[in-house]
C-alpha cells in the first residue's frame, strides 16, 4: 500500500531541483507531464537535475495511447535533453544541428526558424522557459516526439548514434580552436 502523500508527488522530498521544476510545470498547467514523472516507481538519476524537459501539452498526452507503464522512463528520456538549456541557449544552436536526447541513440534535429518557429524533430516549441529556477529547465511543445521506431526519414541511421552540438560562438575565438595553432605560430620564432 502507498500513502496518499506518495501518490500525490513521491519525488517532492527526494530532490530539490525536481520539486522546483514540478511546481513550475503545475503552475503552467502541464499536469499530465507531472503525472508521468510521479508514476515512475524509481526515478532515473538522469531525470533529477541538469536536464531540459520538452513537455507536450495535456491534450495530446491524454489522447495518446503510446505511453505504457513500462515505457514511461523512455518517454521522459526521449522528451529531454541532458543539459539545462533555457530557450536563449537553445536558440544559439544552428539550424540543422543534431543534439542528443537523454534517451541513448535518440537525437533531436533542430529546425531553428527563430523565436517563434523553433522545432525539434518537427515538433514546435510553443512555451519557452516554463521551468527556469533550478538546474531543470523545461519548454512546452506542440506535440509528442516520435518514438525511435516511428522515425521514418531518409537520413543514414548512423546520424542518430553520434550526436554533437555545434554553437556558432565556439568558432569565434581562435585562441581556443586548437592548441596546434599556437604551436605553429611559435615554431617560426624558434627557427629564426
C-alpha positions as CSV (number, residue, x, y, z in Angstrom):
1,X,0.0,0.0,0.0
2,X,1.1,3.5,-0.7
3,X,0.5,6.6,1.3
4,X,-1.6,9.4,-0.2
5,X,1.5,11.7,0.1
6,X,3.4,9.3,-2.1
7,X,0.6,9.1,-4.6
8,X,0.4,12.9,-4.8
9,X,4.0,13.6,-5.5
10,X,6.6,11.0,-4.4
11,X,9.5,12.9,-5.7
12,X,9.0,16.2,-3.9
13,X,11.0,15.1,-0.9
14,X,13.6,13.3,-3.0
15,X,15.2,16.1,-5.0
16,X,15.0,19.8,-4.5
17,X,15.5,20.7,-8.2
18,X,12.9,18.2,-9.4
19,X,10.5,19.6,-6.8
20,X,11.0,23.2,-8.1
21,X,10.5,22.0,-11.7
22,X,7.3,20.1,-10.8
23,X,5.9,23.3,-9.1
24,X,6.7,25.3,-12.2
25,X,5.1,22.7,-14.5
26,X,2.0,22.6,-12.4
27,X,1.7,26.5,-12.5
28,X,1.8,26.3,-16.3
29,X,-0.8,23.5,-16.4
30,X,1.4,20.6,-17.6
31,X,-0.3,18.2,-15.1
32,X,-0.1,15.1,-17.4
33,X,3.7,15.5,-17.7
34,X,4.0,15.9,-13.9
35,X,1.8,12.8,-13.5
36,X,4.3,10.8,-15.7
37,X,7.2,11.9,-13.6
38,X,5.3,10.9,-10.5
39,X,4.3,7.5,-11.9
40,X,7.9,6.3,-12.1
41,X,8.5,3.9,-9.2
42,X,12.2,4.8,-9.1
43,X,13.4,8.0,-10.7
44,X,16.1,7.6,-13.3
45,X,19.0,9.7,-11.9
46,X,19.2,11.4,-15.4
47,X,15.8,13.0,-14.6
48,X,16.8,14.6,-11.3
49,X,19.0,17.6,-12.4
50,X,20.9,19.2,-15.2
51,X,18.3,18.4,-17.8
52,X,15.8,20.1,-20.1
53,X,12.3,18.7,-20.4
54,X,10.3,19.0,-23.7
55,X,6.7,18.8,-22.4
56,X,3.7,18.0,-24.6
57,X,0.5,19.7,-23.5
58,X,-2.1,17.8,-21.6
59,X,-4.5,17.3,-24.5
60,X,-2.1,15.4,-26.8
61,X,-0.8,13.3,-23.9
62,X,-4.4,12.4,-22.9
63,X,-5.3,11.4,-26.5
64,X,-2.2,9.4,-26.9
65,X,-2.0,5.7,-26.2
66,X,1.8,5.4,-26.7
67,X,2.6,5.7,-23.1
68,X,2.6,2.3,-21.4
69,X,3.8,1.7,-17.8
70,X,7.0,0.1,-19.0
71,X,7.9,2.9,-21.3
72,X,7.3,6.0,-19.2
73,X,11.0,6.3,-18.4
74,X,11.9,6.0,-22.1
75,X,9.2,8.6,-23.0
76,X,10.6,11.1,-20.4
77,X,14.2,10.5,-21.5
78,X,13.1,11.0,-25.2
79,X,11.4,14.2,-24.2
80,X,14.5,15.7,-22.6
81,X,18.0,17.0,-23.4
82,X,20.8,16.0,-21.0
83,X,21.8,19.6,-20.3
84,X,19.8,22.5,-18.7
85,X,19.0,24.9,-21.6
86,X,16.9,28.0,-21.4
87,X,15.4,28.9,-24.8
88,X,18.0,31.6,-25.2
89,X,20.7,28.8,-25.2
90,X,18.7,26.6,-27.5
91,X,18.3,29.4,-29.9
92,X,22.1,29.7,-30.3
93,X,22.2,26.2,-31.8
94,X,22.3,26.5,-35.6
95,X,19.6,25.3,-37.9
96,X,20.1,21.7,-39.0
97,X,22.2,20.7,-35.9
98,X,21.6,17.4,-34.2
99,X,21.6,17.3,-30.4
100,X,21.2,14.2,-28.1
101,X,18.2,13.5,-26.1
102,X,18.6,11.8,-22.7
103,X,17.4,8.5,-24.3
104,X,20.5,6.7,-25.7
105,X,20.7,6.7,-29.5
106,X,17.8,9.1,-29.9
107,X,18.6,12.5,-31.3
108,X,16.8,15.7,-32.0
109,X,17.2,17.6,-35.2
110,X,17.0,21.4,-34.7
111,X,15.0,23.5,-37.2
112,X,15.7,27.0,-36.0
113,X,13.5,29.5,-37.7
114,X,13.8,32.0,-34.8
115,X,12.0,32.5,-31.6
116,X,8.5,31.8,-32.9
117,X,9.5,28.9,-35.3
118,X,11.8,26.6,-33.3
119,X,11.3,22.9,-33.9
120,X,12.8,19.7,-32.5
121,X,12.2,16.7,-34.8
122,X,9.4,18.7,-36.4
123,X,7.7,19.4,-33.1
124,X,7.4,23.1,-32.3
125,X,8.4,24.7,-29.0
126,X,5.3,26.7,-28.0
127,X,6.0,27.8,-24.4
128,X,9.5,28.8,-23.6
129,X,11.3,28.7,-20.2
130,X,8.4,27.2,-18.2
131,X,11.0,25.8,-15.7
132,X,13.8,28.3,-15.2
133,X,14.7,28.4,-11.5
134,X,16.7,25.2,-10.7
135,X,19.0,23.0,-12.7
136,X,16.0,21.6,-14.5
137,X,14.7,23.6,-17.4
138,X,11.6,22.9,-19.5
139,X,9.7,24.1,-22.5
140,X,6.2,23.3,-23.8
141,X,6.0,21.6,-27.2
142,X,3.1,21.3,-29.6
143,X,3.0,17.5,-29.9
144,X,4.7,14.3,-28.9
145,X,8.2,13.5,-30.2
146,X,8.0,10.3,-32.4
147,X,9.3,7.1,-30.8
148,X,12.6,5.8,-32.3
149,X,10.6,3.1,-34.2
150,X,8.3,5.7,-35.7
151,X,11.0,7.8,-37.2
152,X,10.9,7.4,-40.9
153,X,13.4,9.6,-42.7
154,X,15.9,9.3,-45.5
155,X,19.0,10.1,-43.4
156,X,21.5,7.4,-42.6
157,X,20.9,5.6,-39.3
158,X,24.4,6.5,-38.0
159,X,23.3,10.1,-37.8
160,X,21.2,9.0,-34.9
161,X,24.1,7.5,-33.0
162,X,26.8,10.1,-33.0
163,X,25.2,13.3,-31.7
164,X,27.0,16.6,-31.4
165,X,26.2,20.1,-30.5
166,X,27.7,22.9,-32.5
167,X,27.3,26.6,-31.5
168,X,28.3,29.5,-33.7
169,X,30.1,31.2,-30.8
170,X,32.5,28.3,-30.4
171,X,34.2,29.3,-33.7
172,X,34.7,33.0,-32.9
173,X,37.6,32.7,-30.5
174,X,40.7,31.5,-32.4
175,X,42.9,31.0,-29.4
176,X,40.6,28.2,-28.2
177,X,40.1,26.5,-31.5
178,X,43.2,24.3,-31.4
179,X,46.4,24.1,-29.3
180,X,48.2,23.3,-32.5
181,X,47.5,26.8,-33.9
182,X,49.6,28.4,-31.1
183,X,52.5,25.9,-31.5
184,X,52.6,26.7,-35.2
185,X,52.9,30.4,-34.5
186,X,55.7,29.7,-32.0
187,X,57.6,27.5,-34.4
188,X,58.9,30.2,-36.8
189,X,60.1,32.2,-33.8
190,X,62.1,29.2,-32.6
191,X,63.7,28.7,-36.0
192,X,64.8,32.4,-36.6
